[in-house]
Amino acid sequence: MTEAVIHVLGFENAAAGDVAIVGGKNASLSNMVRTLRAAGLAVPDGFATTAAAFRAYVVANDIATGLQALLAAFKAGRTPLHEAGAAIRRLFLEGEFPPEIAEAIRQAYRELSSDAGVDELAVAVRSSATAEDLPDASFAGQQETFLNVRGERDLLDACRRCYASLFTDRAISYREAKGFDHLKIALSIGVQRMVRSDLAGSGVMFSIDTETGFPNAIVISAAWGLGETVVQGTVNPDKHLVFKPLLADQQRRPIIERTLGEKERKLVYAQGGSARTALVDTTRRERKAFVLSDDEVLQLARWAALIETHYGRPMDMEWAKDGETGELFIVQARPETVQSGRHDAMLKTYRLKEKGKALLTGSAIGEAIATGEVCVIRNPADIEHFRDGAILVTEMTDPDWVPVMKRAAGIITDHGGTTSHAAIVSRELGVPAIVGTGNGTDVLREGQAITLSCAEGDRGYVYEGTLAFDAEEIDLAAIPETRTAIMVNLASPAAAFRWWRLPAKGVGLARMEFIVSNAIKAHPMALLHPERVTDASELRQIRALTAGFADPAEFFVETLALGIAKIAAVYHPHPAIVRLSDFKTNEYAHLLGGAAFEPKEENPMLGFRGASRYYDERYQEGFALECRALKRVREDMGFGNVVVMVPFCRTPAEADRVLEVMATNGLARGDNGLEIYMMCEIPSNVILAEQFATRFDGFSIGSNDLTQLTLGVDRDSGELAPLFDERSEAVTRLIDEAIAKAHHVGIKVGICGQAPSNYPEFAAFLVQEGIDSISLNPDSFVATIRHVAEVERALADGATDKAAASNGASVAAQ
């Protein structure tokens, strides 16, 4: 083996796959070049200097003696970190490469340039420590990267600076915290062909949901220009979520979230002067456009799945798009170290016990809640003024901020997305953070008491004052198995992934109207017929909402489809039962533009709602949009587990009209395995259950409306509240009858009301009657499934009467 081989290795060389020789980052690049290119993965060519070259540089410049003395002085407290770090870095920066190493680097660079057909190829020069990217340590941003380096002289200078960056203040501090021996870590340098992402875009990708640990999602962040803006958190990037299990089917497009980021700035090649890159403002057109097309998102996602399968663990990757050729490349891949290291058997949940005034919102990092006083620090030079236990509020963070981030109760930043430095480090430290608030440093006052909540989904909220909250840790391994299928009710796509660890048998109720009111916000008919909207302010809001769509109706279909798909993904392939819109007329009227399309009713609860709307000319066009969205979710995205449910269907004749309209809009019962359920929530549904059962595949009992209509009690009436009780004999006899009739004709029957969560004896009654499934709100899932298991055991032991089973539930509740 020659000296050149010892000091420099091309990525295609098998020895370059050894972490001890070229560090984690370069070993991963080499591994992908050698093993995954044949499967279609694109990785830019490059080479790595070896750990032996680093050690030879240290010996040739007699660095070890001074290094040991400076580290000893720092550890003894005689020399401050910033002084010791600066002095150590000077030792490296003032050194010279031994001639044989310098020539090996120059020769490898010439070959790389020649292969690319240019004299001096632009390259990225990255550091790769021999202890980095290990499963228990991310070393995120600890060493330097130099972009757009051209020429042999500049390349050697960048390599020298890479060596010095092994001893930045933050790197020294991080290794001290992790217990790594500074003198046993060497540095390899990766030299890789620059992808012209300055003319296109780049970003970060994870093969696991970085906030909840949901293993079936791929998260892709994208911004214009070179990728450092995404990694460092200087911009709020686009975000895409892709459902991993459906990627193998090339006919499916399982993108389940698209979030347009502001992308206010981009990093590009500098023109003239000594700087290699420049941060410039993006154009208005760039800010309003997604960096990636759907085809490109799916290509990257398939690569992420390929890389994860190859390494056998969740991965953290960086990608870049070449603006000259349109090609996509993977430029880095390392193990994901936070979510993949958590114990799946434990679920810790947080819940606010009171409400407060919302001051800010941004991307939630983690799922915890924190309270404390605001400490605003805009400049890294003022870090020393941070107060332990305060909530750090700053524009953005970089690795210099890590010592302070460890001491914070929570973190709030103006800029950055879910893959920014602040987000990555906050996850690793277990500190809740809200990033990308836009103006947190302006809105929040020094010393102000606030509550930071990341427990409400993928949006985090900052509330005024110190709010009370609960925290509960659940041992999922101790949750019993049950014969009765226990499902969950989900409304918010943003919060759906929080509950993936629950052993639920699917989603028993997904409320479409929640997505409409919170994400779409506009009445579907107002999107179809804006000329009928007379309120100028609402028209402006509708135009703003639909600005990125040539057809406002497509905004409705796309947004609704994405929301449904995200909910359907959580427990796939178990069923996700999606209820068609069930707004009352007064609720529809409150949507943007809704007043122009809704009648005023004395009793909206019993008025123009549910099934009666779908075939009526006043709403039929709007209903067609709902059907389009559901068809897209099932057939284009591939979520065949979606079951459609019809609410408030008064008569069998009305059921026929609804099913006919659905079929006209591409949702024919039985086609592509489509099942259609009906809410059983009106006494007529029970009385005529056998007739309804010939038209539907299942029933879901809505105990709230059934109680209201059986007892003649408005469930929202304070005066009549004592009379509203799902446990009333009149109600339970109807439920008993509905279950018996459904089973007699061979269809499934479940319940999605609140009563089983509120009353253990009601859950016992349902189990006694042999109900197929019970769907619960996630926060009551664990307690109720324990009740159900206890009742099932009592029944199995011979306690066949309702009283004995109920007693079993009461015991379980204690």
N, C-alpha and C positions, 0 to 999 in steps of 0.2 A: 504493500500500500504506500503510495507516494505522500509527500508532505502536503500537496495540494488537496488530496483526498481527505487527509486528517483535518485540515483547517476549513475546507469548503466542500459542501455536498449539494448537488442538485436535488430538487424535491423528488425527482423520479428515482433517486438512489434509495435502496432499501434501508441503509444505515440511517438515513434522514428521518426514519420513522421512530427512532429511539429518543425518548424524552431526556434521558441522561446525556445524550450527545447534542441535541439541538433544541431542547426545551419543549414545553407543551404545545405552544402555538405552531411552531415549525414542524414538529412531529405530526401534528394533526393535518397540516397542509400536505405534507409528504404522503401520509396515509391515504388521503383522498385522491391525490394525483395518481398514485399507483393502483388503487383498488376500485375507485368509483368513476373514473373517467369513462371506462368501458360501458358503464350504465347510463351515460349521458350527462354526468355532472361536469360542469365547466369550472375549472380552477385556473387562474392565471399562472403562467410559468414563473419559476424563480429558483433561488438557491438560498442556502443557509450557511452561516459561519458556525463552527462547532464550539462546544464548551472548552475543548482543548485550545482553540485559538484565543479565547478569552483568558484562560489561565496563562498562556504564553505571553500575552500582552501584559498581564499583571507582573509576571516575573521579569520581562524585558525592561519594564519601567520602574522596577523596585517599588511597587505600590503597596505590597502587603504590610510592610513595617509601619508605614504612616497610617494605613487603614486601621490596623489593630489598635494603634495608640489613640487615634481619634474616637473609635468606637468605645474603647475603655473609658476615655474621659467623659463621653456622653453618658454611658451607663452609670458612672460614678457621680454624675451630677456636676462635674467641673466645667463642662462645655455644653451650652444650649444646643438643642437639636439643629436649629437653622445654621449655627456656626459650624458644627461638626459636619453636617451634610454638605455645605458649600465647600469646605476644605477637602472632603473626600472626592467630590466631583472634580475639583481642580486637578487632583492627582491623575485622573483619567483624561481630562481634556488637554492637559499639557504633555501627555505621553505620545509616543510614536509607534506605529505598527512595525513589528519586525519585518524586514524586507520580503521574506518568503510568504508571510501572511498577506501583506499588502498586494503582492503580485498575484496571489491566488484569488483574491477578491476582484482585482482588476480583470483578470483573465475570465472569470466566471461572468462578469458584467459584459465584457466584449462579446462572449458567446450568446448571452441573452439578447443583446442588441442586434447581433447578426441574425439570430433566428427570427427576430421581429422585422428585419429588413431596414433598420435604421442605424445611424452611427452612434448616437447617444440616446438610448431608450430612457424615457421617464419611468422611474421606479418608486415604489413605496418601500421605506426602510423601517422595519418594525422590530421591537425587542421581544425576545422569547426566553424568559428565565427558566432554568431547569427545574424549578419547583412550582411554576405557575400552572394554572388551569388543571389543578388536581381536584378530585371530587369534593374535597372539603375546604377548598380555598380558591377564590376566583381571581385574586390579584387584579381586580378590575381597574384598568387605567394606571397601574403602578409604574410602568415604564413608558418611555416616549415612543411616538411614531412620527416619522418625517415623510411628507408627501411631495410628489413632483420633484424628485431629486434627479438631476441630469449630470452626466460627466463623472469621470473617475475621481477627480479631486473632491468634488462635492459628496460623492458617495463615501469616500473614506472619512470625510469630516462627519457625515451623518452617522457612520458606524461608531466613531469615537464618542459622539454624543449619546448614542444608544448605551454604550458601556457605562458612561457617567450616570445615565438615568436609572441604573440599578440601585443608586444610592440617593435618589431624591428624598426629601424629608418624609414625604408620605410613604415611600417604599420602606424606609427604615422603620417608621412607626408601625406600619402594617406587619412587617416581619416580627417586630418585637411583640405585638399583640398576639400573633399566631404561634410564636415560639419557634420560628425558623432561625437556624444559625446563619448569620450574614456571610460568614466565610466559606460556607459549604455550598452556596448557591452561585452558579455561573450564569453567564448570559450568552445566548445565541442570537444572531441577527438574521432576520428574514428579509431578503431582497426580492421583491416581487414586481412584475410588470404592472405599471399603473393602468387601471381601467379608466377610460375617459368619462368617468361619472360626473366630472365637472360640467359636461355637456348634457347630462341626463340626470340620474338620481342614484341614491344608495340608501342603505339602512341596516337595520338589525332584525333578526328573526329568531324566535324561540319555538321549539317543538313541544312546548307545554305552556299552559296558561300561567303567566308569571305572577298573577295575583292570587289565584285560588288553588293552583296545582292541578287543575283539571287536565288530565293527560291526553285527551282527544282533540285538543285545539292547538293549532299553529298560529302564532302571533307574529305579524309582519309589520314593521314600522318603515316608513319611507319619507324621504325629503329630497329636495332638489340639490344637486351638487355633490361634493365629496362627503363621505359618511361621518366625519368627525362631529358635525353639528348634531346628529342624532345621538351619538355615543355621549357627547359632552352635555347634551340637554340645552343647547342654545336655541333650538327651535322646537315648536310643537308639531310633530310629524303626522302624516296620514297613518291610520291604523287599520289593519285588515285581520279578521279572524277566519280561519279555514278549519272545517271539521275533518279531521284526519282519516277516520275509518271509511269515508266515502271517496277518498282520492283515487283509490285503485280503479274505480270505474271511470274511464275516460269520457263517458257520455254525461257525467254529472258535474255540476259546478257548485260544490258545497262551500261557497263563501257565505259566512253567517254574520259578518259585520263589516261595514265600511264606514270609517270615520274620517272626514276631511280635516286635516290639520291646517293651522294658519301658515306654517312654513315661511315665516317673514323674511328669512335670510338664507343664503346658501354660500358654501365655501367653494371657490373656483381657483384655477391656476392664476397666479399673479402675472401681470404684464410689466416687465422691466423691474429694476431695482434688485435688492438682495432677497426680498421675501419670495417664497415659493408659492404661497397661497394667499388668497384675499377673501375676506368675508364681505359680501355685497347684498344689497336688498333684492328680493325677488320681485317680479312684476305682478301686477294685479291678476293677470291671466294665470300665472303660475300658482298663486295662492288659491285660486278658485278651482284648480284642476287637480285630479289625482295624479301622482307620479307614475303609478303602475296601472296598466290595463288589467282586466280580470284574467286574461290569458296569462299574463306575466305573474300575477299573484298565484295562480294555480301551478305554474311551472316552479316557482320558488317553493311553494308548499310541498310539492312532490319531491323536490330535492331535500327539503328538511326531513320529510318522512324517510327518505332513503338514507340520509346521514344518521338519523336516530337509530334506524334498524341496524346499520353497519356497526355503530358503536355500542348498541345495546343499552342506551340510556338517553334521557332528555338532553338536548343540545342547545347551545347558544351560538348563533351564527351571524356573520356579517356578509352582506351581498352588495354588489354594485352593478350598474348598468352602463355599458359603453355607449355614449351618445353618437359616436361615429359609425359603429356597426350595428347597434341595437341589441347586442348580445348581453345576456345576463351572466354573472359570475358569482361564485362563492369565494370570498377572499379570506375568511377565517371561520373556524369551528372549534368550539371548546365545550366541555361539559357544563350543563346548567347546575349550579351548586346550591340553590336555595330551596325551591319547591321540591326538587327531586330528593333532597335530603331529609324531608319532613316525614314524620311517622303517620301513615295514612289511617291508622286505627284510632287516632284521636282527632276530634273536631272541636275547636274552640270557637264559640260564637259570642258576639257582642250585640247588645241591644240598648238603644237609648230609652230611658224611662220617662223622659219629658221632652217637650218641644222647645225650640228656641228660634231666634231670628237668624236666618241664613245670611251670612256676610259674603261668602265666596264659594265657588265650586271649581273643581279640577279633576284630574284623573286620580282615582284612589289607588294607593300602593299599600298592599296588605289589607287586612279585614278588621283591624282593631279600632278602638276609640281611645283618644287621649285628651286630657285637659291640662291646662297650664297657662302661664303668662307668656305673652308675645315677647320675643327678643329679635328685633329687626337688625340684621347685619348685612349691609350691602357690599362691603369691601373685605376681601380676605385679610387685609392688614388689620382689621378690627376684630378678628376672631377671638382674641384674648379677652374681649369684653363679654363673651357669651356666659350666661348663668346656667349652671347645671340644673336639669329638670325643666327648663323653659322650652317653649316651642320655637324652634328656629325658623325665622322667616327671611328669605333671601331671594335674589333674582334667579340664581342657579348655583349648582355646586360643581366642583371638580375634586380630584383626589386630595387636594390640600385641605379640604373641609372635613375629611373623615374623622380626625380626632374630636371635633366638635359634634359631629353627627351622632357619635356614640353616646354623648352625654345629654342628648335632647330627648324630651318626652314625645315630640313629634316634629315633623318637618313640613314646611310649606314653601313652594317655589313659584316664581312668576312664569318661568319658562321650562320647557322639557316635556317629554312624553313618557310613556310607560317603559321605555328602554333607555332613558337618559341615565347619566351617572347617579343623580339623586335617587332615582327609582331603584337602580340595581343595588346600590349600597344600602339603602333603607331596608330593602327586603333581606339582605344578608344580615343586617344588624337587628332585624326584628322591630324596627321603629316605624310606626305608621306615618305615612307621608301623603300629601296632596300636591301634585306637581302640575304645572301648566295653568295656574289660576289666572294668569295675565297681569294682574295688578295687586297681588297680595301685599307687596311692600308699601303700596300707597294706601290701601284700604285699612290695614291693621295698624294699631297704635302700639308703641313701645309700652310694655307692662300691662296691656289689656288682657283680661281673662277671657279665654275662648275654649271651645270644645271642637276637637278635630275628629270627624267621624268618617271612617272608611268601611263602615258596616252596612252600607245601604246599596251596594252594588258597585259597578265600575266607576261611578261618579262619587267623588269625595266631597264632603260639605264641611265648611267652617261655620260654627254657630257662635253667636254672642253669648258670653257668660259661661259658667261652669255647670254643665248639665249632668244629672245623675245617669248612670248606665249600669247594666248588668254584664257580667262576663261568666260564661259557663263552659266547662270542658267536658266533652262527652266521649266516653269510651265506646267506639263503634263496634269493637269486637264483642262487647257484652250485649248488643242488641239481639233479641231472640228472633228465630225464624217463625213465620206464621203461615197457616193455611190460607187465611184471608190475605189477598194481595193488598199491601199498604202502599198507596201512591201519594203524591204531593200535589197541592194546588200551587201553581206559579202564575204570576201576572207580569212581573217585570223581567224583560230579557236582561237588563243590566245586572240584576241580582241573581239570575238563575244559576250561574256557575258556583255560587257560594255553597250550594247544597249538594254538589255532585257526590260527596262521600256518603250521604245517607243511602242505606240499602233499599231504596224505593223501587217499586215495580213499574215505574213510569210516572207520567204526569196525568193526574186524573181530571184536572181542569186548568186550562190555559185561557185566560180571559182576553179576548181580542180587543175589547174596548179599552183596556189599560194601554195597549200599544197605540191605539188611535188617539187617545186623549193626551198621552205623554210624549209620544215621538212624532206623530203626524200633526196633531193639534187642529187640523182643519176638517170641516165637514166634507165627506167625499163628493157630495153633489155640488159643493162650492168649487171644488177642483175641476169638475166636469163642466160646470156652467158659471164661470166667474162673472158673466154679464148680468146674472141675477142678484149678485151681491151689491147692496147699495151703500154699505158702510165703507168709506174710503180708507179708514185706518186698517180695517180688517183686510181689505184688498191688498194694501201695501205689505202687511204681514204675510199674507199668502204668497205673494210674489217673492218675498225674501226667502221663505221656506222652500220654495220650489225652484229657486234660481238656477240650480245645476241641472235641471231637467227640461228637455224640449217640450215635453207633455206633462202638465201638472198631475194628470191621472197616474202617470208612471211613478211619480214621487210617492203616491199613496200605495201602489202595488209593491214597489221595491221596499219601502220602509216597513210595511206590514209583513212582507215575506221574510225579511231579515230578522225581525223580531220573533216571528213564529219559529223560524229555523233554529235560532239560538236556544229557545226553550226546548224544542224537540231534540236538540243535540245532547242535553244533559244526561238523560237515561237511555238513549238509543242503544239497542234496538227495541226496548220496551215501548209501549204505546204512549203517545202524547195526544191527549184528547183536547182539541181546540174548539172552544165554543164560538159560534158565529156571533156577530155583534149583538149586544143586548142592551144598548142604551134606551132610556126612555126619551120621549120627545123633548122634555125640558133639558135633559143632559145633552142630546144632540144639538139643541139650540145654542148651548154654551160653547160649542166648537166654533172656530173661526168661520164666518160665513153661514153658520147654521141657522140663524134666525130667519133667513130668507126661505128656508125649505121646511120648517117644522110648524105644525099647527099648535095652538095653545089648547091644552087639555086640562079639565078640572081634576082628573085623577090619572096622571101619566102611568102610575104603577099598573093600572088595568087597561091602558090605552093602546096606542099605535106602537107596539114594541115586538121584539122577537120575530117569530115566523111570519106574522102578518105583514111585515115590511118588505120581505124579500121578493114577493111576487107583485107588489103594489107598484103602479106606474110612478108613484111619487118617490120611490127609493130603488126601484129595480136596477137602474144604471149603477147606483152606488154599490148594490149587492154584487153586481157583476165584477166590480173591482176586488171585493173580498174573495170571490171565487178564483179570479186570476192569480191572486197572491197565494192562495192555498194550492192551486195547481202548480205554480212555480216551485213552491217548497217541496211538494211531493215528487214532481216529475223532473224538473230541471236540476234542483239541488240534490234530490235523491232521498229525501226523508219520507220513505214509504211508511214509517211508523206513525205518521200523523193521521189521527182519526178526527173526523169533522162531526160536531155536535150541534143540533138544532135546538134553540131555546124557545120556551113559551109557545109551544105548538098546541093550539086549542082543540082541533078536531082532526080525524083521519083525512077528511077532504082537504084540509089546509096542508097536512103533511104531503099529500099527493102533489099539490101545487108547488110547494117548496122543492120537492125532489125533482120535479120536472124542470124548474128554473135552474137548479143546480146542474142537472144533466146538460141543459142547453149551454151552460157556461163551462163545460168540460169536467164536471165533477159527478159523473154517473156512478151510483152505488155499484160496487163490484169491479169496475174498471180499474186495472192496475192495482187490484187488491184493496180498493178504497172501502173502508167501513164508515157508516154514518150512524151516529147515536142520536138519541133524543133526550132532552132534559125531562124528567118526570117530576113536574112541579105544580101541576094543576090537577084538582080532583078528577077532571075528565080523563087525564092521562092514566089514572089508576083504574077508573071504571071501565074504560075501553082499552085496557092494556093489551088484550089479545089482538085487537085490530091494529093498534100502533105497532105491535111486535112484528107483524108481517111486513112492515115498511122499513124497519130499522134493525140494525145489528146489535144494539144494546141500549139500555136505559142508564141514566145517571140521575139519582134522586136529588133534587134540590130542596133540602129540608126547610130552608128559610121561607121561600115562596109558598111551599106546600103548607107550612104551618099557618102562614098569613091568610091564605085563601080558604083553608079548612076551618080556622077559628074565627075568621072575619076580623082579624086584628092587624092594623097597620104596624109593621115591625119597627117603624121609625117613630112611633107615637110614644112620647114620654108618659102620657096619662094612662096608656093601656099596657105599658111595659110588663106589669106583673102577669098579664094574661097571655103574653107571647111565650110559649114554652113548647119546644119540639117534643118533649116527653109526654105531652098530653095524649091520653088514650085514643082520642079521635085521630091524631096524627100517626101514632104508632100502628094503629089498625090499618090505615091506608098504606103505610110502608110495608107492613107484613103482607098485605094483599098484592102490592106491586111486585115484591120479590117472588112470591109464590107464582103469580101469573107469568112473569118473565121466565122462570125456570120451567114452568109447564110447557111453554112453547119453545124452549131451548135457546134463549138468548141471555147474554150477560147483563148483570145489573150491579151497579155500584152506587156510592153516595159521595157527594162533593161538598156537602154543607158543613157548617161549623160545629154542629151538635156533638159529633163523636169526640171532638177535641175538648169540648167544654164539660161533657158529662160522661164519666166512666161507665155508668149504668146504661147510657144510650149506646155506647160502643158495644157493651155486652149484649144488649138486645139485638143489634145488627148481626153480630156473630152467631147468636142463637138462631136467628132466622135464616142463616146460611148465605148472607150477602157475599157476592164474589169479591168486591173490592171496596176499600174505604180510602178516600183521598183527603189528606190533611194539610193544613198550613205547615210549612217546614218547622216552625218553632215549637209545634206540639207533636211532631212526628215521634220522637223517642218515647215520651210519656205514654202516648196512646198505643203504640205498638206493644209496649209492655203490658198494658191492660188487655189488649187483644190476645196476646200469648197466654196470659193467665186464664182468661175465659176459655180459650181453646183447650188448655190443659184440664180445666175443670170439667168441660164437656166430655173430653176423652176418658176421664176417670169415672164417668157415669152420672155427672150432675146434669141431667138433661132438661131440667125445668129452668125457666127464665129466672126465677128468684135465686136459685143456687148459682147460676152463671153470673148474675149481677153482683152477688156477694163476692164472687171471685174477683170481679173487676174492682170492687171497693177495697178488697185486701191489697190488690196490686197498686192501687192509688196511694196507699198509706206509706 
